[in-house]
């Protein structure tokens, strides 16, 4: 199959990880993000110009929606920049989401 040089301006990514509970047992989680698809030049510019910017700021610029995120009462939490900030307050979440975005936004080897 041929590759197209024009891609959708959105990319969906699934972020998967685990957080230890109070007993030290890893509790798996996953959630989906709908993001703006930046091209290589846009990513490079954002990383270079905003080298002092945090991963959270990068994510706030690209994330447009999500699913699979719940509040403390296990109710669905709608996407907002404020809720994204709260999610990214969990240590490691912003780095994991950024790493997943970078891995999923472009081409990768097919197994």
N, C-alpha and C positions, 0 to 999 in steps of 0.2 A: 504494500500500500504506500502511496506517495505521501510526502509531508506537505502541508500547506504552510505558506509563510505568513498567513494572517490567522491569528488565533482569537478565540473569544476574549473579551476584555475582563472576564471574571474567571476565577479558579476556585473550586471547592477543595478543601483539604480536611483530612481527619487527623486530629491530634490525639495521640494515645500515650498513656503513661501510667504511673502508679504513685501513690502517696502512702507512706506508712501510717498506720493507725496507732493508737496509744499502746498497743501490745507489740508494736514493731512489725506488724504483718502488712505487707504491701497490698494496698487496695487499688485495683485497676480502675482507670477512668478513660473515657474518650468523649470527644465532642467535635463537632464540625464547624468550620468557619467558611464563609463565603467572602472572598477577597477580590480586590482589584488585581488584575494580572499586570504587573509592571514588566517591561521588557528589560533586557540586560543593561542597556544604557541608563534607564531610569533608576534601576536598583543601584548601579554604580554611583550615579549622581547623588542619590539619597544617602548612601553610605559615606561618600566622600564629603559632601557639604555638611551633613548632619553628624559628623563623626562623634560629636559630643551628645547627640540625641540618644535617648534610651531605646531599648527594644520595644518598650511599651509605646513610645511615641511613633515608632515605625509601624507597629501593629495598628495603632489608632488611625494612621493614614491609609492603611490598606484594607482593614476588616470592615465589611459592610453589614454582615448578618452572621448569626450562628444558630446552632441547635445543639441540644444535649447538655445545656448548662442550667443548673437548678440552684435555688436559694437554700437557706438553712432549713426551711420547712418542706423541702423536696418539691417545691412548685417550680414550674417552668419560668426561667428568668429571661425576659426579652432582651435583645441586644440593645445596648446603648454604650456610648463611650465611657460613662461612669461605671457601668457594670463590667466593661472590659478592664478598666483600671482595678476594680475590686478582684476580678479573676486573676489578674497579673500580680496581685499582692501575694498570692501563694508562691513561695519561693520555687523557682525553676520553671513555672508555667510559661512566662514570656519567652524564655530561651528555647523551650521546647516548641512553642508555637512558631517562633521565628525560624528555627531549624527546619521544621516541617514545611513551612511556606517556601523556604529556599529550595528544599528538595522536590517539592511538588509543582512549583510555578513553571518550570521549564522541562526540557527533554531529559529523559533518563534511559538507561539501558533496559531493554525488555528481556525478561528471562525466558 
